[in-house]
Amino acid sequence: MNIVLIKTLQLLLCLSLLVVLHEGGHFGFAKLFGVKVEKFFMFFDYKFKLFSTKSKWFTRLFPHFKDNETEYGIGWIPLGGYVKIAGMIDESMDTEQMKQPAKANEFRSQKVWKRFFIMFGGVLMNLITAWVIYSLVLLAWGRDYYPMTSIENGFEYNEQAHSIGFQDGDIPIAADGKEIVEFSTAVMRTISNAKTITVLRQGEEIVLKMPEEGLSMLQMLQSQPQFLTPLAEAFIDSVVPGSVADKAGIEKGMRLLSVNGKEISTWGDFDKEVTLRREDVLGSPDCTAADSLKWRTLDAVFASADGSRIDSVSLHLDENYMMGVTRQFPDLKKEHLSYNLANCFPAGLSYGWRVLKSYVNDLKYVASADGAKSVGSFITIGNIFPDSWNWQQFWMLTAFISIILAVMNILPIPGLDGGHIVLLFYEGITGRQPSDKAMEWIEKIGLFIIIALMVLALSNDVRNFIFPLFGL
């Protein structure tokens, strides 16, 4: 099956499930408090709809739906979904209803605390959904992880890390006195937020004081070479067919010995050499295409897997300073944890809480220039799904996206659940409800902000995914 189709199907299934559950949270609390719900739609139905329980053919087949107060349906714009609750100004911008006398079964007639739960119900449902999914995934598949102690040779560090006090071979084992149990990309986040890091250095524990201003995890991940990588000798794991390395005769199992006369022991040594050359090019305003090619040309020496052959080659790295090989990293000792019904739900709650905290912590990077460039829409989200159907990965990603939806919806932006909740807090404190006219303008401002964010996300997707397809 086509990769794009597989990713698209996973995305549609994920979003359809989460939209229905999110809107179901609003719907459930509204029904619990006796509030009339006029519409419950998956996707938006501007001008027309794909399906409706109020359509003539459906009511002929199921007559009892004809008198049902709620219309259930599917719209044609897959940008979310909504429930239309009687007696409130929302994205439907139905202000005519608000001109009529308030009825007991309308949203505006309810106590503040009831309206709060109706608005918070969607976010609450997303959080519960993530918790349940994580718990059941742990029950079904357990969890694999790499203990930090499995990185027996330690890590290599870049210049920034060295300036703080890290040394090649160090193993981070604690942050602010709390043990770092496993190795994952979360280690970068842990280090960036810590005031002190304890490392194991040649059997001795050393405490390093981190910069008072903290570290940017985004820069740590984007820097070349990265802040830390497992220390690995420069062996070739595989060669990309047709790549620079393939054309130069480099084979699987070879070891890189030197570059431009400089001895290379690890992949970190190679990264440092390439980074220096790339910075020289980028830092030169007078650099020509010929100069760029010159700086991307490396005189390298490789040894065969058995050491019987030494090859000296001239490598012309591509525009991204890549030679087209995958690196052989040391075998890390993976450990597996199994769960049962008694412990999978507490473990799922703990795991989901860590994911939630990490995501909220990373939101601060969105305000940066690089962070804004990383904001994406459906293409970005769809691209994180695997190329082949894997139920474990699908459910883990669905739980993560459920957390994203919860956080995004609770932001105090007019038009989102968080915006409505802020206004409810204002009413609860002051005893005054904003006028219908004010609510209408607040909703319009919110829609403008949301549309602007969508335009930013779509433009990033076009730049990152569509343009490259056409060589732009």
C-alpha positions as CSV (number, residue, x, y, z in Angstrom):
1,M,0.0,0.0,0.0
2,N,1.2,3.5,-0.8
3,I,3.1,5.2,2.1
4,V,1.2,8.4,1.7
5,L,-2.1,6.5,1.8
6,I,-1.1,4.6,5.0
7,K,-0.1,7.8,6.7
8,T,-3.3,9.5,5.6
9,L,-5.5,6.7,6.9
10,Q,-3.8,6.7,10.2
11,L,-4.1,10.5,10.5
12,L,-7.9,10.4,9.6
13,L,-8.6,7.5,12.1
14,C,-6.6,9.3,14.8
15,L,-8.3,12.7,14.4
16,S,-11.8,11.3,13.9
17,L,-11.5,9.3,17.1
18,L,-10.1,12.3,19.1
19,V,-12.5,14.9,17.7
20,V,-15.5,12.7,18.6
21,L,-14.2,12.1,22.1
22,H,-13.3,15.7,22.6
23,E,-16.7,17.0,21.5
24,G,-18.2,14.1,23.4
25,G,-16.8,15.6,26.6
26,H,-18.7,18.8,26.0
27,F,-21.8,16.9,24.9
28,G,-21.7,14.6,28.0
29,F,-21.6,17.4,30.5
30,A,-24.2,19.4,28.6
31,K,-26.6,16.4,28.7
32,L,-25.7,15.7,32.4
33,F,-26.9,19.2,33.3
34,G,-29.9,19.2,31.1
35,V,-28.6,21.7,28.5
36,K,-29.9,21.4,24.9
37,V,-27.4,20.4,22.3
38,E,-28.5,21.3,18.8
39,K,-25.7,19.8,16.8
40,F,-22.9,17.2,17.3
41,F,-20.6,17.2,14.2
42,M,-17.3,15.6,13.3
43,F,-15.6,18.0,10.9
44,F,-17.1,21.3,9.9
45,D,-20.2,21.6,7.7
46,Y,-19.9,25.0,6.1
47,K,-22.7,25.3,3.4
48,F,-23.2,21.6,3.2
49,K,-22.7,18.3,5.1
50,L,-21.7,14.7,4.1
51,F,-24.0,13.1,6.6
52,S,-26.8,14.2,8.9
53,T,-29.4,12.4,11.1
54,K,-31.8,15.1,10.1
55,S,-31.6,14.3,6.4
56,K,-34.8,12.9,4.7
57,W,-33.4,9.6,3.7
58,F,-32.0,8.9,7.2
59,T,-35.2,9.9,9.0
60,R,-37.2,7.7,6.7
61,L,-35.0,4.7,7.7
62,F,-34.9,5.7,11.4
63,P,-38.1,7.8,12.1
64,H,-37.3,8.2,15.9
65,F,-34.3,10.5,14.9
66,K,-36.7,13.0,13.4
67,D,-37.8,14.4,16.7
68,N,-34.4,14.1,18.4
69,E,-33.3,17.6,19.6
70,T,-29.7,16.9,18.6
71,E,-28.5,16.6,14.9
72,Y,-25.6,14.3,14.5
73,G,-23.5,14.6,11.4
74,I,-20.2,14.7,9.5
75,G,-19.0,17.8,7.7
76,W,-16.7,18.1,4.8
77,I,-13.9,20.3,6.3
78,P,-11.6,18.0,8.3
79,L,-10.3,20.7,10.7
80,G,-11.9,19.4,13.9
81,G,-15.5,19.2,14.9
82,Y,-18.0,21.0,17.2
83,V,-21.1,20.7,19.3
84,K,-23.6,23.5,19.0
85,I,-25.0,24.2,22.5
86,A,-28.1,26.2,22.8
87,G,-27.7,29.6,24.5
88,M,-24.0,30.4,23.8
89,I,-22.0,32.2,21.2
90,D,-19.5,29.9,19.7
91,E,-17.8,29.3,16.3
92,S,-21.2,29.0,14.6
93,M,-21.7,32.8,15.4
94,D,-25.5,32.2,15.8
95,T,-26.4,35.5,17.5
96,E,-30.1,35.4,16.6
97,Q,-30.8,32.8,19.3
98,M,-29.2,35.1,21.9
99,K,-31.8,37.8,21.1
100,Q,-34.6,35.5,22.4
101,P,-35.5,35.2,26.1
102,A,-33.3,32.8,27.9
103,K,-34.7,29.3,28.5
104,A,-33.9,27.0,31.4
105,N,-32.3,24.4,29.2
106,E,-29.8,26.8,27.6
107,F,-26.1,27.2,28.4
108,R,-26.5,30.9,29.5
109,S,-29.1,29.9,32.1
110,Q,-26.7,27.5,33.9
111,K,-24.6,28.3,37.0
112,V,-21.0,29.3,36.4
113,W,-19.6,26.0,37.7
114,K,-21.9,23.9,35.4
115,R,-20.8,26.0,32.4
116,F,-17.2,25.5,33.4
117,F,-17.5,21.7,33.3
118,I,-19.3,21.9,30.0
119,M,-16.4,23.9,28.5
120,F,-13.7,21.9,30.3
121,G,-15.3,18.6,29.3
122,G,-13.5,18.4,25.9
123,V,-10.0,18.9,27.5
124,L,-10.8,16.5,30.3
125,M,-11.9,13.8,27.8
126,N,-8.6,14.3,25.8
127,L,-6.5,13.8,29.0
128,I,-8.5,10.7,30.0
129,T,-8.2,9.3,26.5
130,A,-4.4,9.7,26.6
131,W,-4.3,8.1,30.0
132,V,-6.4,5.1,29.0
133,I,-4.5,4.6,25.7
134,Y,-1.1,4.7,27.4
135,S,-2.3,2.3,30.0
136,L,-3.7,-0.2,27.6
137,V,-0.6,0.0,25.3
138,L,1.6,-0.8,28.4
139,L,-0.7,-3.7,29.2
140,A,-0.6,-5.1,25.6
141,W,3.0,-4.5,24.6
142,G,4.8,-3.4,27.8
143,R,7.7,-0.9,27.4
144,D,11.2,-1.2,26.1
145,Y,13.9,1.2,27.2
146,Y,17.6,1.7,27.4
147,P,19.0,2.1,30.9
148,M,21.5,4.9,31.1
149,T,24.0,2.4,32.5
150,S,23.8,0.5,29.2
151,I,25.9,3.3,27.5
152,E,29.0,1.7,28.8
153,N,31.4,3.9,26.8
154,G,29.7,7.1,27.7
155,F,28.9,10.0,25.4
156,E,30.7,12.4,23.2
157,Y,29.9,16.1,23.7
158,N,30.1,19.2,21.5
159,E,32.0,22.4,22.2
160,Q,29.1,24.0,24.2
161,A,28.9,20.9,26.5
162,H,32.7,21.0,27.0
163,S,32.6,24.6,28.0
164,I,30.1,23.7,30.8
165,G,32.5,20.9,32.1
166,F,31.3,17.8,30.3
167,Q,34.1,15.5,29.1
168,D,33.9,12.8,26.4
169,G,33.1,9.5,28.1
170,D,30.9,11.1,30.8
171,I,27.6,9.4,31.6
172,P,24.8,11.7,33.0
173,I,23.3,9.8,35.9
174,A,21.3,12.4,37.9
175,A,19.7,15.9,37.4
176,D,19.4,18.0,40.5
177,G,20.0,14.9,42.5
178,K,17.2,12.9,40.8
179,E,18.4,9.7,39.0
180,I,18.3,9.7,35.2
181,V,17.1,6.1,34.7
182,E,16.9,5.8,30.9
183,F,18.5,7.1,27.7
184,S,16.2,8.8,25.3
185,T,15.8,12.2,23.6
186,A,14.2,13.3,27.0
187,V,17.8,13.5,28.3
188,M,18.3,16.7,26.4
189,R,15.2,18.2,28.1
190,T,16.3,17.0,31.5
191,I,19.8,18.6,31.1
192,S,18.4,21.8,29.7
193,N,16.1,22.3,32.8
194,A,18.6,21.2,35.4
195,K,20.7,23.4,37.7
196,T,23.2,20.6,38.4
197,I,24.0,17.4,36.5
198,T,25.8,14.5,38.1
199,V,28.0,12.5,35.7
200,L,29.9,9.2,36.1
201,R,33.5,9.8,35.0
202,Q,35.9,6.9,35.2
203,G,33.9,5.4,38.1
204,E,33.7,8.7,40.0
205,E,30.6,10.8,40.4
206,I,31.2,14.4,39.4
207,V,28.6,17.2,39.9
208,L,28.5,19.9,37.1
209,K,26.9,23.2,37.7
210,M,24.7,24.2,34.7
211,P,24.5,27.8,33.4
212,E,22.3,30.1,35.4
213,E,20.4,31.2,32.3
214,G,19.7,27.6,31.4
215,L,20.1,25.8,28.1
216,S,17.8,25.9,25.0
217,M,16.8,22.3,24.3
218,L,15.9,23.4,20.7
219,Q,19.5,24.6,20.1
220,M,20.8,21.4,21.8
221,L,18.9,19.3,19.3
222,Q,19.7,21.4,16.3
223,S,23.4,21.9,16.9
224,Q,25.9,20.0,14.8
225,P,27.4,18.1,16.3
226,Q,24.6,17.5,18.9
227,F,25.1,18.3,22.6
228,L,25.7,14.7,23.4
229,T,25.7,11.4,21.4
230,P,26.6,7.9,22.5
231,L,30.4,7.5,22.0
232,A,30.9,5.2,18.9
233,E,33.9,4.3,16.8
234,A,33.6,5.5,13.2
235,F,32.4,2.2,11.6
236,I,30.1,2.2,8.6
237,D,26.8,0.3,9.2
238,S,25.4,0.7,5.7
239,V,25.8,2.7,2.5
240,V,23.0,4.5,0.7
241,P,22.9,3.3,-3.0
242,G,24.0,6.0,-5.4
243,S,25.3,8.2,-2.6
244,V,28.6,10.0,-2.4
245,A,30.0,7.2,-0.3
246,D,28.7,4.5,-2.7
247,K,30.3,6.2,-5.7
248,A,33.6,6.4,-3.8
249,G,33.6,2.7,-3.1
250,I,32.9,2.8,0.6
251,E,31.4,-0.5,1.9
252,K,29.5,-1.7,5.0
253,G,31.9,-2.5,7.9
254,M,34.6,-0.1,6.8
255,R,36.1,2.2,9.4
256,L,37.0,5.9,8.9
257,L,40.6,6.5,9.9
258,S,41.3,10.1,9.0
259,V,39.9,13.2,7.3
260,N,42.2,15.8,5.7
261,G,45.1,14.3,7.6
262,K,43.3,14.5,11.0
263,E,42.9,11.2,12.8
264,I,39.3,10.2,13.3
265,S,38.5,7.8,16.2
266,T,34.8,8.4,16.6
267,W,31.9,9.8,14.7
268,G,32.1,12.8,17.0
269,D,35.5,13.6,15.6
270,F,34.1,13.5,12.1
271,D,31.2,15.7,13.0
272,K,33.5,18.3,14.5
273,E,35.7,18.4,11.4
274,V,32.7,18.7,9.0
275,T,31.0,21.3,11.3
276,L,34.2,23.5,11.3
277,R,34.3,23.4,7.5
278,R,30.5,24.2,7.1
279,E,30.8,27.1,9.5
280,D,33.7,28.5,7.5
281,V,31.5,28.4,4.4
282,L,28.4,29.9,6.0
283,G,30.5,32.5,7.8
284,S,32.1,33.8,4.6
285,P,29.9,36.4,2.7
286,D,32.1,36.1,-0.4
287,C,31.9,32.3,-0.7
288,T,31.3,31.2,-4.3
289,A,29.9,27.9,-5.5
290,A,33.4,26.8,-6.3
291,D,34.5,27.7,-2.7
292,S,31.5,25.7,-1.3
293,L,32.5,22.6,-3.4
294,K,36.1,22.9,-2.2
295,W,35.0,23.0,1.5
296,R,32.8,20.0,0.9
297,T,35.6,18.0,-0.5
298,L,37.3,15.7,2.0
299,D,40.4,13.6,1.6
300,A,39.5,10.5,3.7
301,V,41.1,7.3,4.6
302,F,39.1,4.1,5.3
303,A,40.1,0.7,6.4
304,S,38.2,-2.5,5.4
305,A,36.3,-4.5,8.0
306,D,39.1,-7.0,8.4
307,G,41.8,-4.3,8.3
308,S,43.5,-5.9,5.2
309,R,42.8,-2.9,2.9
310,I,43.4,0.8,3.3
311,D,41.6,3.1,0.8
312,S,42.3,6.8,0.3
313,V,39.4,8.5,-1.3
314,S,38.3,12.0,-2.2
315,L,34.7,12.6,-0.9
316,H,32.6,15.4,-2.3
317,L,29.9,15.8,0.3
318,D,26.4,16.9,-0.8
319,E,24.9,20.3,-0.1
320,N,23.9,19.1,3.3
321,Y,27.4,17.9,4.1
322,M,26.3,14.3,4.1
323,M,28.2,11.4,2.5
324,G,25.4,8.9,2.5
325,V,26.1,6.3,5.2
326,T,24.4,5.1,8.3
327,R,26.6,4.9,11.3
328,Q,27.3,1.8,13.4
329,F,26.5,2.6,17.0
330,P,27.3,0.3,19.9
331,D,24.8,-2.3,20.9
332,L,22.8,-0.9,23.7
333,K,21.2,-3.3,26.3
334,K,17.5,-2.9,25.9
335,E,15.3,-3.8,28.9
336,H,11.6,-4.7,28.8
337,L,8.9,-4.0,31.4
338,S,5.7,-5.9,31.4
339,Y,2.4,-4.7,33.1
340,N,-0.8,-6.2,34.3
341,L,-4.3,-4.8,35.0
342,A,-3.2,-3.9,38.5
343,N,-0.3,-1.7,37.6
344,C,-0.8,-0.6,33.9
345,F,-3.2,2.3,34.8
346,P,-1.0,3.9,37.5
347,A,2.0,3.4,35.1
348,G,-0.1,4.9,32.2
349,L,-1.0,7.9,34.3
350,S,2.7,8.5,35.3
351,Y,3.8,8.1,31.7
352,G,1.1,10.5,30.4
353,W,1.9,13.1,33.1
354,R,5.6,13.1,32.0
355,V,4.6,13.5,28.4
356,L,2.2,16.4,29.3
357,K,4.9,18.2,31.4
358,S,7.4,17.8,28.6
359,Y,5.0,19.1,26.0
360,V,4.0,22.1,28.1
361,N,7.7,22.8,28.8
362,D,8.5,22.8,25.1
363,L,5.8,25.3,24.2
364,K,8.2,28.1,25.2
365,Y,10.2,27.4,22.1
366,V,7.3,28.0,19.7
367,A,7.7,31.7,20.4
368,S,11.2,31.7,19.0
369,A,11.9,32.2,15.3
370,D,13.0,28.5,14.9
371,G,10.0,27.4,16.9
372,A,7.6,29.2,14.7
373,K,9.1,27.5,11.7
374,S,8.4,24.1,13.3
375,V,4.7,24.7,13.6
376,G,2.9,22.4,11.2
377,S,-0.6,21.4,10.2
378,F,-2.0,18.1,9.0
379,I,0.9,17.2,6.8
380,T,3.4,17.6,9.7
381,I,1.1,15.6,12.0
382,G,0.5,12.9,9.3
383,N,4.2,12.6,8.7
384,I,5.0,11.5,12.2
385,F,3.0,8.3,11.7
386,P,5.0,5.2,10.6
387,D,5.3,4.2,6.9
388,S,3.7,0.8,7.6
389,W,0.7,0.1,9.9
390,N,1.9,-0.5,13.4
391,W,-0.8,-0.6,16.0
392,Q,1.5,0.1,19.0
393,Q,3.0,3.2,17.4
394,F,-0.4,4.3,16.1
395,W,-1.9,4.2,19.6
396,M,1.1,5.9,21.2
397,L,1.0,8.7,18.7
398,T,-2.8,9.0,19.1
399,A,-2.4,9.4,22.9
400,F,0.3,12.0,22.3
401,I,-1.9,14.0,19.8
402,S,-4.7,13.8,22.4
403,I,-2.5,15.5,24.9
404,I,-1.6,18.1,22.2
405,L,-5.3,18.8,21.6
406,A,-5.9,19.1,25.3
407,V,-3.1,21.7,25.8
408,M,-4.0,23.6,22.6
409,N,-7.7,23.8,23.6
410,I,-7.0,25.0,27.2
411,L,-4.9,28.0,25.9
412,P,-6.6,31.3,26.8
413,I,-7.3,32.1,23.2
414,P,-10.8,33.5,22.4
415,G,-12.8,30.9,20.6
416,L,-11.0,28.0,22.2
417,D,-12.2,26.2,25.3
418,G,-9.5,28.0,27.3
419,G,-10.8,31.4,26.2
420,H,-14.4,30.5,27.3
421,I,-13.0,29.3,30.7
422,V,-11.1,32.5,31.3
423,L,-14.4,34.5,30.7
424,L,-16.2,32.1,33.2
425,F,-13.5,32.8,35.8
426,Y,-14.0,36.5,35.2
427,E,-17.8,36.1,35.7
428,G,-17.3,34.0,38.8
429,I,-15.0,36.7,40.4
430,T,-16.9,39.8,39.3
431,G,-20.4,38.5,39.2
432,R,-20.8,40.1,35.7
433,Q,-21.2,38.3,32.5
434,P,-19.8,39.9,29.3
435,S,-22.5,41.3,27.0
436,D,-23.5,39.3,23.9
437,K,-21.9,42.0,21.7
438,A,-18.6,41.6,23.6
439,M,-18.8,37.9,23.3
440,E,-19.4,38.2,19.6
441,W,-16.3,40.3,19.1
442,I,-14.2,38.1,21.4
443,E,-15.2,35.1,19.3
444,K,-14.3,36.9,16.1
445,I,-10.9,37.9,17.5
446,G,-10.4,34.3,18.5
447,L,-11.3,33.0,15.0
448,F,-8.9,35.5,13.5
449,I,-6.0,34.2,15.7
450,I,-6.8,30.6,15.0
451,I,-7.0,31.2,11.2
452,A,-3.6,33.1,11.4
453,L,-2.0,30.1,13.2
454,M,-3.5,27.8,10.6
455,V,-2.1,29.9,7.8
456,L,1.4,29.8,9.5
457,A,1.2,26.0,9.9
458,L,0.0,25.4,6.3
459,S,2.7,27.7,4.9
460,N,5.4,25.8,6.9
461,D,4.0,22.5,5.6
462,V,4.2,23.8,2.0
463,R,7.7,25.0,2.5
464,N,8.9,21.9,4.3
465,F,7.1,19.2,2.3
466,I,5.5,20.4,-0.9
467,F,8.3,22.7,-2.3
468,P,11.0,19.9,-1.9
469,L,8.8,17.6,-4.1
470,F,9.3,20.0,-7.0
471,G,12.9,20.8,-6.2
472,L,12.0,24.3,-4.9
